[in-house]
């Protein structure tokens, strides 16, 4: 005991403090590890709960989009962020957001302009009809995108901006961008970015159609030659070309804001007797030639020739026949449900 006392006496104050510190820490460890284990359990449980919630949201969203066929704003916003596909056309995925954008723009227009004219049954038929139309249109845009990539055809942001400016001035009205966007939102439920997307898709498809439709290009060149030879006599050229082109007369004055592929707007720029020359329709389905007969400050009377694009439609129909279009959602075809006479 005396030896121990002497050893104790020989310890420095620093050594005594260290020993005391170690004793305290040893006692603390008895409480530390149980709490540490509990904290690990909390973290693991939180992660598991988060995964379950995420899985439920994923499954719910999948069912809403691919099985129930919901088209509300929340799901539309999700498809704009996530790269979800609604169909596949010859190896090219069709963006779900494009399908919903086309469908919602059509249905918004119907609902806000004439929705009260339909009962629920008729309205449901309209929904099915517009869903079918929107999906087919989205598939065509996807196929056009595939062909554009193969041919190095591009559409720049500058081209989209130029087309947007052209839409601003339809009918010779100098609208403000803010006012025009408000019109788009009210009538079609689209914001600026969504409208730009629609313009982009239209321009891509139009460029592809012009590139692949050699027959339409030949016919348009013939129209130009014949108009020059016949003194811009549209009727005479139409008689010569027959079913290769579409000839139309307004039969009187129409509003220069008429929705007709851009013909009325183009005619408004001309003087009586003048011809526009070749231009692509605003929806990209063919070439137009317009000749002004007369006009007022807000109305125009004109004749027109249309050279429709046909090659793209033929190729798309072939893809359908060959089973190269896969759709991930099921849409009832209203036409197929109509009883056929025996």
Residue frames relative to the residue before (quaternion, step in Angstrom):
aa qw qx qy qz dx dy dz
X 1.0000 0.0000 0.0000 0.0000 0.00 0.00 0.00
X 0.6443 0.5171 -0.3206 0.4633 3.50 1.05 -0.72
X 0.6106 0.5456 -0.3481 0.4564 3.54 1.13 -0.76
X 0.6504 0.5185 -0.3114 0.4595 3.60 0.96 -0.91
X 0.6446 0.5287 -0.3231 0.4479 3.50 0.97 -0.85
X 0.6536 0.5151 -0.3219 0.4515 3.49 1.03 -0.81
X 0.6385 0.5175 -0.3340 0.4614 3.57 1.08 -0.78
X 0.6277 0.5370 -0.3326 0.4550 3.52 1.03 -0.83
X 0.6652 0.5158 -0.3052 0.4453 3.48 1.01 -0.92
X 0.6601 0.5265 -0.3113 0.4360 3.55 1.13 -0.72
X 0.5438 0.6246 -0.4052 0.3873 3.70 1.21 -0.39
X 0.4211 -0.6879 0.5343 0.2530 3.48 -1.03 0.83
X 0.6621 -0.4997 0.3814 0.4081 3.54 -1.27 0.29
X 0.6228 0.5558 -0.3294 0.4412 3.60 1.07 -0.78
X 0.6634 0.4982 -0.3035 0.4686 3.57 0.99 -0.88
X 0.6357 0.5285 -0.3289 0.4565 3.56 1.03 -0.76
X 0.6421 0.5217 -0.3134 0.4662 3.60 1.02 -0.83
X 0.6451 0.5291 -0.3096 0.4562 3.59 1.00 -0.87
X 0.6510 0.5157 -0.3108 0.4622 3.55 1.02 -0.89
X 0.6566 0.5126 -0.3025 0.4632 3.53 0.97 -0.90
X 0.6324 0.5388 -0.3177 0.4570 3.55 1.03 -0.84
X 0.6634 0.5075 -0.3074 0.4560 3.58 0.95 -0.89
X 0.6199 0.5437 -0.3376 0.4540 3.59 1.08 -0.75
X 0.6618 0.5072 -0.2988 0.4642 3.55 0.96 -0.92
X 0.6624 0.5087 -0.3020 0.4596 3.57 0.94 -0.91
X 0.6316 0.5396 -0.3330 0.4462 3.58 1.02 -0.83
X 0.6570 0.4948 -0.3062 0.4793 3.57 0.99 -0.81
X 0.6544 0.5363 -0.3090 0.4343 3.59 1.07 -0.80
X 0.6086 0.5823 -0.3469 0.4124 3.54 1.11 -0.69
X 0.5643 0.6059 -0.3795 0.4129 3.55 1.16 -0.56
X 0.7267 0.4007 -0.2182 0.5136 3.59 1.16 -0.70
X 0.5987 0.6138 -0.3568 0.3707 3.56 1.13 -0.67
X 0.7224 0.4889 -0.2804 0.4006 3.59 0.69 -1.06
X 0.6192 0.5159 -0.3712 0.4611 3.65 0.96 -0.62
X 0.6650 0.4918 -0.3084 0.4700 3.62 0.95 -0.83
X 0.6273 0.5401 -0.3318 0.4525 3.55 1.04 -0.81
X 0.6454 0.5184 -0.3072 0.4693 3.55 1.00 -0.86
X 0.6386 0.5221 -0.3186 0.4670 3.58 1.02 -0.84
X 0.6504 0.5192 -0.3179 0.4543 3.60 0.96 -0.86
X 0.6275 0.5266 -0.3334 0.4666 3.58 1.04 -0.77
X 0.6414 0.5259 -0.3157 0.4608 3.56 0.99 -0.84
X 0.6362 0.5315 -0.3226 0.4568 3.58 1.00 -0.85
X 0.6578 0.5098 -0.3048 0.4631 3.59 0.95 -0.94
X 0.6698 0.5021 -0.2989 0.4582 3.57 0.88 -0.97
X 0.6613 0.5065 -0.3042 0.4623 3.59 0.94 -0.91
X 0.6336 0.5338 -0.3276 0.4542 3.58 1.02 -0.82
X 0.6519 0.5095 -0.3077 0.4699 3.57 0.99 -0.89
X 0.6561 0.5150 -0.3121 0.4547 3.59 0.93 -0.89
X 0.6493 0.5107 -0.3137 0.4682 3.58 0.96 -0.89
X 0.6482 0.5223 -0.3151 0.4557 3.58 0.98 -0.88
X 0.6520 0.5110 -0.3115 0.4655 3.58 1.01 -0.83
X 0.6433 0.5175 -0.3189 0.4655 3.58 1.01 -0.83
X 0.6515 0.5086 -0.3099 0.4699 3.59 0.96 -0.89
X 0.6472 0.5195 -0.3123 0.4623 3.57 0.96 -0.91
X 0.6541 0.5130 -0.3086 0.4623 3.57 0.98 -0.90
X 0.6474 0.5168 -0.3155 0.4629 3.58 1.00 -0.82
X 0.6480 0.5046 -0.3138 0.4764 3.57 0.99 -0.84
X 0.6502 0.5252 -0.3099 0.4531 3.57 0.97 -0.93
X 0.6876 0.4742 -0.2805 0.4729 3.56 0.86 -0.98
X 0.6467 0.5218 -0.3130 0.4598 3.57 1.02 -0.84
X 0.6641 0.4958 -0.2960 0.4749 3.56 0.98 -0.87
X 0.6368 0.5303 -0.3222 0.4578 3.56 1.02 -0.83
X 0.6638 0.4939 -0.3008 0.4742 3.57 0.94 -0.89
X 0.6526 0.5285 -0.3158 0.4417 3.58 0.96 -0.89
X 0.7315 0.4318 -0.2359 0.4720 3.58 0.94 -0.90
X 0.8187 0.3281 -0.1333 0.4520 3.55 0.67 -1.15
X 0.7603 0.3422 -0.2132 0.5092 3.62 1.14 -0.38
X 0.7428 0.3735 -0.2232 0.5089 3.58 0.79 -1.00
X 0.3365 -0.7750 0.4769 0.2423 3.59 1.10 -0.66
X 0.2587 0.7813 -0.5279 0.2098 3.59 1.07 0.67
X 0.1593 -0.8146 0.5563 0.0408 3.57 -1.09 0.75
X 0.3343 0.7883 -0.4757 0.2014 3.60 1.17 0.40
X 0.7379 -0.4570 0.2843 0.4072 3.56 -1.33 0.30
X 0.6348 0.5464 -0.3399 0.4278 3.61 0.95 -0.84
X 0.6862 0.4704 -0.2801 0.4789 3.57 0.88 -0.95
X 0.6038 0.5476 -0.3465 0.4643 3.57 1.08 -0.72
X 0.6598 0.5036 -0.3047 0.4671 3.59 0.94 -0.88
X 0.6305 0.5326 -0.3321 0.4566 3.58 1.03 -0.77
X 0.6865 0.4841 -0.2915 0.4576 3.60 0.91 -0.90
X 0.6107 0.5407 -0.3596 0.4532 3.59 1.17 -0.41
X 0.6898 0.4535 -0.2664 0.4975 3.57 1.21 -0.54
X 0.7600 0.3291 -0.1766 0.5318 3.57 0.92 -0.96
X 0.4441 -0.7129 0.4756 0.2614 3.63 -0.94 0.83
X 0.1312 0.8170 -0.5449 0.1358 3.58 0.56 1.18
X 0.2631 -0.7700 0.5653 0.1352 3.57 -1.08 0.77
X 0.2763 -0.7605 0.5667 0.1556 3.55 -1.09 0.73
X 0.7871 -0.0123 0.0256 0.6162 3.58 1.26 -0.40
X 0.2517 -0.7352 0.6026 0.1815 3.54 -1.36 0.06
X 0.1009 -0.7978 0.5941 0.0214 3.58 -0.81 1.04
X 0.8334 -0.1923 0.0857 0.5111 3.54 -0.43 1.26
X 0.7696 -0.3601 0.1758 0.4971 3.57 0.96 0.92
X 0.6464 0.4871 -0.3182 0.4935 3.60 1.26 -0.14
X 0.3759 -0.7405 0.5138 0.2151 3.57 -0.72 1.11
X 0.3122 -0.7321 0.5805 0.1722 3.56 -1.07 0.83
X 0.4026 -0.7458 0.4776 0.2316 3.58 -0.58 1.12
X 0.4835 -0.6661 0.4889 0.2889 3.56 -0.89 1.00
X 0.6348 0.5504 -0.3307 0.4297 3.58 1.02 -0.79
X 0.6271 0.5264 -0.3436 0.4600 3.62 1.06 -0.67
X 0.6370 0.5280 -0.3172 0.4635 3.56 0.99 -0.87
X 0.6969 0.4650 -0.2797 0.4689 3.59 0.82 -1.00
X 0.6165 0.5497 -0.3458 0.4453 3.59 1.03 -0.74
X 0.6820 0.4797 -0.2834 0.4738 3.59 0.90 -0.94
X 0.6689 0.4987 -0.3031 0.4604 3.57 0.94 -0.87
X 0.6966 0.4841 -0.2849 0.4463 3.58 0.79 -1.02
X 0.6329 0.5274 -0.3475 0.4478 3.62 1.00 -0.70
X 0.6621 0.4951 -0.3042 0.4731 3.59 1.01 -0.80
X 0.7111 0.4605 -0.2724 0.4562 3.58 0.82 -0.96
X 0.5986 0.5507 -0.3680 0.4505 3.59 1.07 -0.64
X 0.6397 0.5290 -0.3170 0.4587 3.55 0.98 -0.86
X 0.6714 0.4914 -0.2932 0.4710 3.58 0.93 -0.91
X 0.6819 0.5114 -0.2921 0.4338 3.57 0.83 -1.00
X 0.7453 0.4246 -0.2312 0.4591 3.57 0.91 -0.89
X 0.7318 0.4271 -0.2405 0.4735 3.57 1.12 -0.55
X 0.8416 0.0102 0.0279 0.5393 3.58 0.92 -0.79
X 0.2670 0.8157 -0.4826 0.1747 3.57 1.22 0.40
X 0.6413 0.5552 -0.3239 0.4190 3.58 1.03 -0.72
X 0.5994 0.5887 -0.3592 0.4065 3.61 1.22 -0.32
X 0.7207 0.4358 -0.2328 0.4862 3.59 1.23 -0.33
X 0.3712 -0.6733 0.5811 0.2669 3.55 -1.16 0.67
X 0.7314 -0.4509 0.2734 0.4324 3.59 -1.28 0.24
X 0.6419 0.5328 -0.3265 0.4443 3.58 0.99 -0.82
X 0.6753 0.4826 -0.2862 0.4788 3.57 0.92 -0.93
X 0.6416 0.5341 -0.3197 0.4481 3.54 1.06 -0.80
X 0.6337 0.5230 -0.3294 0.4652 3.58 1.06 -0.74
X 0.6201 0.5261 -0.3345 0.4762 3.58 1.06 -0.70
X 0.6366 0.5244 -0.3237 0.4636 3.55 1.03 -0.81
X 0.6308 0.5381 -0.3360 0.4468 3.58 0.96 -0.84
X 0.6664 0.4964 -0.3008 0.4679 3.57 0.91 -0.93
X 0.6491 0.5279 -0.3100 0.4514 3.56 0.99 -0.86
X 0.7144 0.4449 -0.2574 0.4748 3.57 0.89 -0.93
X 0.5893 0.5438 -0.3732 0.4666 3.59 1.14 -0.50
X 0.6503 0.5133 -0.3068 0.4685 3.55 0.98 -0.90
X 0.6673 0.5064 -0.2901 0.4626 3.55 0.94 -0.95
X 0.6695 0.5081 -0.2965 0.4535 3.60 0.94 -0.92
X 0.6588 0.5030 -0.3167 0.4611 3.57 0.97 -0.83
X 0.6452 0.5110 -0.3197 0.4695 3.59 0.95 -0.84
X 0.6578 0.5066 -0.3081 0.4645 3.57 0.97 -0.85
X 0.6446 0.5135 -0.3169 0.4694 3.59 0.98 -0.83
X 0.6285 0.5295 -0.3219 0.4701 3.58 1.08 -0.74
X 0.6438 0.5131 -0.3210 0.4681 3.58 1.01 -0.78
X 0.6449 0.5085 -0.3227 0.4706 3.58 0.98 -0.80
X 0.6373 0.5209 -0.3308 0.4616 3.59 1.03 -0.78
X 0.6546 0.4992 -0.3134 0.4733 3.60 0.98 -0.81
X 0.6226 0.5261 -0.3337 0.4735 3.58 1.05 -0.77
X 0.6295 0.5327 -0.3262 0.4622 3.58 1.03 -0.79
X 0.6335 0.5285 -0.3207 0.4653 3.58 1.02 -0.83
X 0.6843 0.4760 -0.2841 0.4738 3.59 0.88 -0.94
X 0.6177 0.5488 -0.3408 0.4484 3.58 1.07 -0.74
X 0.6416 0.5178 -0.3210 0.4661 3.58 0.97 -0.85
X 0.6740 0.5144 -0.2943 0.4410 3.57 0.93 -0.93
X 0.7615 0.3552 -0.1819 0.5107 3.59 1.11 -0.69
X 0.4458 -0.7126 0.4314 0.3277 3.59 1.32 0.20
X 0.3414 0.7152 -0.5213 0.3164 3.56 1.02 0.86
X 0.0219 -0.8153 0.5781 -0.0266 3.59 -0.75 1.01
X 0.1870 -0.7284 0.6441 0.1400 3.52 -1.35 0.39
X 0.2735 -0.7960 0.5238 0.1313 3.56 -0.58 1.16
X 0.6445 -0.5029 0.4059 0.4086 3.54 -1.31 0.28
X 0.6047 0.5606 -0.3473 0.4466 3.58 1.13 -0.67
X 0.6481 0.5085 -0.3143 0.4717 3.59 1.03 -0.79
X 0.6334 0.5144 -0.3282 0.4759 3.58 1.03 -0.77
X 0.6511 0.5151 -0.3098 0.4634 3.59 0.98 -0.87
X 0.6398 0.5221 -0.3186 0.4653 3.58 1.02 -0.81
X 0.6596 0.4971 -0.3024 0.4757 3.57 0.99 -0.86
X 0.6167 0.5349 -0.3427 0.4649 3.58 1.05 -0.75
X 0.6498 0.5113 -0.3124 0.4678 3.60 0.96 -0.86
X 0.6242 0.5318 -0.3398 0.4606 3.59 1.07 -0.73
X 0.6489 0.5058 -0.3127 0.4746 3.57 1.04 -0.77
X 0.5853 0.5870 -0.3640 0.4246 3.58 1.09 -0.65
X 0.7790 0.3663 -0.1552 0.4847 3.54 1.03 -0.89
X 0.2836 0.7696 -0.5239 0.2299 3.59 1.21 0.37
X 0.8092 0.2223 -0.1888 0.5100 3.55 -0.89 0.96
X 0.5709 -0.6270 0.3752 0.3743 3.57 1.23 0.27
X 0.5280 0.6186 -0.4111 0.4117 3.58 1.28 0.26
X 0.2881 -0.7625 0.5569 0.1593 3.56 -0.80 1.00
X 0.0513 -0.8330 0.5506 -0.0181 3.57 0.17 1.33
X 0.4573 -0.6231 0.5412 0.3314 3.55 -1.24 0.39
X 0.6062 -0.5636 0.4073 0.3861 3.58 -1.16 0.54
X 0.6387 0.5369 -0.3223 0.4472 3.56 0.98 -0.86
X 0.6773 0.4960 -0.2882 0.4606 3.56 0.96 -0.92
X 0.6533 0.5180 -0.3066 0.4592 3.56 1.02 -0.83
X 0.6424 0.5148 -0.3201 0.4688 3.59 0.98 -0.84
X 0.6174 0.5411 -0.3355 0.4620 3.57 1.08 -0.73
X 0.6285 0.5269 -0.3215 0.4733 3.59 1.04 -0.80
X 0.6536 0.5182 -0.3013 0.4620 3.57 0.96 -0.94
X 0.6627 0.5043 -0.3038 0.4629 3.58 0.93 -0.90
X 0.6906 0.4972 -0.2788 0.4450 3.58 0.90 -0.95
X 0.7711 0.3873 -0.1856 0.4700 3.56 0.94 -0.90
X 0.8218 0.2129 -0.0865 0.5213 3.57 1.02 -0.73
X 0.4321 -0.7313 0.4425 0.2875 3.59 1.24 -0.08
X 0.5281 0.6330 -0.4002 0.4003 3.59 1.19 0.51
X 0.3112 -0.7087 0.5891 0.2321 3.55 -1.15 0.62
X 0.7566 -0.4010 0.2554 0.4489 3.59 -1.30 0.07
X 0.6772 0.4968 -0.3081 0.4468 3.61 0.84 -0.91
X 0.6588 0.5005 -0.3083 0.4695 3.59 1.02 -0.77
X 0.6407 0.5061 -0.3263 0.4764 3.58 1.02 -0.74
X 0.6213 0.5295 -0.3311 0.4732 3.59 1.05 -0.76
X 0.6267 0.5343 -0.3339 0.4587 3.58 1.02 -0.76
X 0.6532 0.5051 -0.3131 0.4692 3.58 0.96 -0.82
X 0.6393 0.5106 -0.3227 0.4759 3.58 1.01 -0.78
X 0.6320 0.5398 -0.3259 0.4505 3.57 0.98 -0.87
X 0.6784 0.4899 -0.2933 0.4623 3.59 0.84 -0.97
X 0.6422 0.5255 -0.3181 0.4585 3.58 0.99 -0.84
X 0.6711 0.4972 -0.2953 0.4639 3.58 0.95 -0.88
X 0.6253 0.5286 -0.3398 0.4628 3.59 1.00 -0.79
X 0.6820 0.4895 -0.2876 0.4610 3.58 0.83 -1.00
X 0.6475 0.5192 -0.3220 0.4556 3.60 0.96 -0.83
X 0.6564 0.5058 -0.3126 0.4643 3.59 0.94 -0.86
X 0.6481 0.5121 -0.3144 0.4678 3.57 0.99 -0.84
X 0.6456 0.5243 -0.3202 0.4536 3.58 0.94 -0.90
X 0.6593 0.4988 -0.3093 0.4700 3.58 0.93 -0.85
X 0.6669 0.5270 -0.2971 0.4351 3.55 1.03 -0.81
X 0.7822 0.3658 -0.1883 0.4678 3.60 0.85 -0.93
X 0.6766 0.5081 -0.3033 0.4382 3.61 1.15 -0.50
X 0.1189 -0.8301 0.5436 0.0361 3.56 0.29 1.27
X 0.6235 0.5524 -0.3456 0.4321 3.59 1.06 -0.68
X 0.6508 0.5056 -0.3142 0.4713 3.60 0.96 -0.87
X 0.6386 0.5270 -0.3247 0.4573 3.58 1.03 -0.78
X 0.6452 0.5157 -0.3136 0.4684 3.58 1.04 -0.79
X 0.6620 0.5000 -0.3049 0.4677 3.57 0.95 -0.91
X 0.6390 0.5244 -0.3289 0.4567 3.61 0.97 -0.85
X 0.6418 0.5107 -0.3212 0.4734 3.60 1.03 -0.76
X 0.6320 0.5207 -0.3260 0.4723 3.59 1.05 -0.73
X 0.6197 0.5361 -0.3393 0.4621 3.58 1.02 -0.82
X 0.6473 0.5225 -0.3143 0.4574 3.59 0.91 -0.91
X 0.6708 0.4974 -0.2955 0.4641 3.59 0.93 -0.91
X 0.6924 0.4842 -0.2792 0.4562 3.57 0.86 -0.98
X 0.6274 0.5251 -0.3441 0.4607 3.61 1.01 -0.72
X 0.6422 0.5160 -0.3165 0.4703 3.58 1.03 -0.80
X 0.6897 0.4806 -0.2735 0.4674 3.59 1.01 -0.83
X 0.7613 0.3777 -0.1865 0.4929 3.61 1.11 -0.70
X 0.5180 -0.6696 0.4093 0.3402 3.58 1.21 0.38
X 0.6426 -0.5538 0.3049 0.4329 3.59 1.00 0.88
X 0.3353 0.7184 -0.5290 0.3025 3.56 1.05 0.81
X 0.2616 -0.8201 0.4917 0.1313 3.57 -0.02 1.32
X 0.6460 0.5272 -0.3248 0.4464 3.58 0.98 -0.82
X 0.6470 0.5164 -0.3243 0.4577 3.58 0.96 -0.80
X 0.6522 0.5029 -0.3088 0.4757 3.59 0.98 -0.82
X 0.6381 0.5295 -0.3211 0.4575 3.58 1.01 -0.82
X 0.6427 0.5184 -0.3185 0.4655 3.59 1.03 -0.80
X 0.6646 0.5102 -0.3012 0.4553 3.57 1.04 -0.75
X 0.7643 0.3901 -0.1992 0.4733 3.58 0.92 -0.91
X 0.2583 -0.8250 0.4762 0.1611 3.58 1.24 -0.31
X 0.8661 -0.1155 0.0982 0.4763 3.55 -0.90 -1.00
X 0.5109 0.6518 -0.4281 0.3618 3.61 1.21 -0.04
X 0.7735 0.2140 -0.1236 0.5836 3.56 1.23 -0.47
X 0.3450 -0.6953 0.5786 0.2506 3.59 -1.33 0.09
X 0.1334 -0.7965 0.5884 0.0395 3.56 -0.65 1.17
X 0.0248 0.8088 -0.5861 0.0415 3.60 -0.92 0.91
X 0.1566 -0.7383 0.6483 0.1006 3.52 -1.27 0.64
X 0.4579 -0.6737 0.4940 0.3041 3.59 -0.98 0.72
X 0.3251 -0.7741 0.4860 0.2427 3.58 1.14 -0.58
X 0.7865 -0.1080 0.0592 0.6052 3.57 1.27 0.30
X 0.7098 -0.4535 0.3220 0.4322 3.54 -1.29 -0.06
X 0.0475 -0.7705 0.6353 0.0191 3.56 -1.06 0.84
X 0.6456 -0.5193 0.3892 0.4027 3.56 -1.23 0.43
X 0.4595 -0.7010 0.4676 0.2808 3.58 -0.89 0.89
X 0.6304 0.4898 -0.3396 0.4974 3.60 1.31 -0.03
X 0.2725 0.7984 -0.4928 0.2132 3.55 1.31 0.28
X 0.3690 -0.7128 0.5486 0.2341 3.60 -0.97 0.86
X 0.2973 0.7675 -0.5002 0.2690 3.57 0.00 1.30
X 0.6976 -0.4864 0.2729 0.4498 3.56 1.04 0.72
X 0.6760 -0.5078 0.2873 0.4501 3.57 1.27 0.23
X 0.4363 0.7277 -0.4426 0.2902 3.60 1.28 0.02
X 0.6729 0.4919 -0.3048 0.4607 3.60 0.83 -0.96
X 0.6453 0.5210 -0.3139 0.4621 3.56 1.00 -0.86
X 0.6651 0.4936 -0.2951 0.4763 3.59 0.99 -0.85
X 0.6419 0.5344 -0.3192 0.4478 3.57 1.01 -0.83
X 0.6095 0.5789 -0.3433 0.4189 3.57 1.10 -0.74
X 0.6457 0.5328 -0.3192 0.4442 3.61 1.16 -0.52
X 0.6629 0.5446 -0.2837 0.4285 3.58 1.25 -0.46
X 0.3845 -0.6430 0.5954 0.2903 3.50 -1.42 0.10
X 0.6666 -0.5148 0.3354 0.4221 3.63 -1.09 0.58
X 0.7818 0.2835 -0.2452 0.4983 3.54 -0.87 1.06
X 0.6050 0.5702 -0.3548 0.4278 3.58 1.22 -0.36
X 0.2634 -0.7452 0.5939 0.1505 3.55 -1.24 0.66
X 0.5068 -0.6964 0.4306 0.2698 3.55 -1.01 0.83
X 0.3696 -0.6648 0.5502 0.3445 3.55 0.98 -0.80
X 0.7070 -0.4829 0.3190 0.4064 3.57 -1.31 0.12
X 0.1555 0.7513 -0.6378 0.0683 3.58 -1.10 0.79
X 0.5072 -0.6542 0.4747 0.2990 3.56 -1.20 0.57
X 0.5147 -0.6428 0.4655 0.3244 3.58 -0.96 0.86
X 0.6253 -0.5862 0.3695 0.3589 3.56 -1.13 0.63
X 0.7135 0.3904 -0.2685 0.5161 3.60 1.14 -0.47
X 0.5145 -0.7169 0.3727 0.2873 3.57 1.29 0.32
X 0.5080 0.6765 -0.4179 0.3313 3.61 1.11 0.50
X 0.8235 -0.0642 0.0205 0.5633 3.60 1.21 0.19
X 0.5415 -0.5780 0.4894 0.3650 3.54 -1.40 -0.04
X 0.1706 -0.7676 0.6094 0.1015 3.55 -1.18 0.69
X 0.0893 -0.7116 0.6908 0.0916 3.50 -1.39 0.53
X 0.0636 -0.8161 0.5744 -0.0067 3.59 -0.81 0.99
X 0.0819 -0.7693 0.6321 0.0434 3.56 -1.09 0.82
X 0.3407 -0.7614 0.5196 0.1850 3.58 -0.73 1.09
X 0.2749 -0.7393 0.5943 0.1571 3.56 -0.99 0.91
X 0.7394 -0.2535 0.1811 0.5968 3.57 0.85 -1.02
X 0.0866 -0.8003 0.5913 0.0492 3.56 -1.26 0.30
X 0.2517 -0.6993 0.6389 0.1986 3.51 -1.38 0.30
X 0.7567 -0.3496 0.2583 0.4884 3.59 -1.18 -0.36
X 0.8272 0.1860 -0.0717 0.5254 3.58 1.08 -0.62
X 0.7372 0.3655 -0.2150 0.5261 3.61 1.26 -0.03
X 0.1398 -0.7897 0.5940 0.0636 3.55 -1.23 0.54
X 0.1595 -0.7276 0.6580 0.1099 3.52 -1.27 0.58
X 0.1597 0.8127 -0.5391 0.1528 3.59 -0.57 1.10
X 0.2946 -0.6840 0.6213 0.2438 3.52 -1.39 0.12
X 0.0921 -0.8177 0.5675 0.0297 3.57 -1.12 0.58
X 0.1949 -0.7226 0.6481 0.1408 3.50 -1.35 0.44
X 0.1174 -0.7835 0.6077 0.0562 3.53 -0.96 0.92
X 0.1534 -0.7361 0.6524 0.0950 3.54 -1.04 0.88
X 0.2175 -0.8271 0.5018 0.1292 3.60 -0.10 1.23
X 0.4315 -0.6385 0.5646 0.2955 3.52 -1.23 0.60
X 0.0752 -0.8287 0.5544 0.0135 3.61 -0.86 0.90
X 0.5737 0.6397 -0.3785 0.3440 3.61 1.11 -0.62
X 0.6491 0.5224 -0.3251 0.4473 3.59 0.91 -0.89
X 0.6543 0.5143 -0.3127 0.4578 3.59 0.93 -0.90
X 0.6338 0.5262 -0.3313 0.4601 3.60 1.01 -0.76
X 0.6726 0.4953 -0.3015 0.4599 3.57 0.88 -0.93
X 0.6543 0.5146 -0.3115 0.4583 3.58 0.97 -0.87
X 0.6426 0.5186 -0.3198 0.4646 3.59 1.00 -0.83
X 0.6295 0.5328 -0.3270 0.4614 3.59 1.05 -0.76
X 0.6219 0.5361 -0.3357 0.4617 3.59 1.00 -0.81
X 0.6535 0.5178 -0.3079 0.4583 3.56 0.98 -0.87
X 0.6684 0.5038 -0.2921 0.4626 3.57 0.93 -0.93
X 0.7132 0.4522 -0.2429 0.4774 3.57 1.04 -0.79
X 0.4880 -0.6989 0.4105 0.3239 3.59 1.27 0.09
X 0.4415 0.7114 -0.4425 0.3212 3.57 1.12 0.62
X 0.6208 0.4694 -0.3541 0.5184 3.56 1.29 0.40
X 0.0597 -0.7998 0.5972 -0.0067 3.58 -0.59 1.19
X 0.1487 -0.7957 0.5841 0.0598 3.58 -0.80 1.03
X 0.3325 -0.7783 0.5091 0.1565 3.56 -0.90 1.00
X 0.7094 0.3289 -0.2521 0.5701 3.58 1.28 0.02
X 0.3607 -0.7218 0.5489 0.2180 3.54 -1.22 0.49
X 0.0140 -0.7894 0.6126 -0.0369 3.55 -0.74 1.13
X 0.4136 -0.7107 0.5136 0.2450 3.53 -0.75 1.07
X 0.3232 -0.7261 0.5741 0.1967 3.55 -1.03 0.84
X 0.3938 -0.7525 0.4699 0.2407 3.63 -0.35 1.21
X 0.6363 0.5495 -0.3339 0.4262 3.58 1.01 -0.81
X 0.6607 0.5244 -0.3029 0.4435 3.56 1.08 -0.79
X 0.6678 0.5185 -0.2969 0.4439 3.57 1.21 -0.49
X 0.5436 0.6105 -0.4044 0.4102 3.58 1.28 -0.19
X 0.4445 -0.7037 0.4739 0.2874 3.64 -0.63 1.03
X 0.3164 -0.7491 0.5549 0.1753 3.57 -0.91 0.96
X 0.5049 -0.6508 0.4637 0.3264 3.64 -0.97 0.78
X 0.4444 -0.6959 0.4954 0.2697 3.58 -0.99 0.84
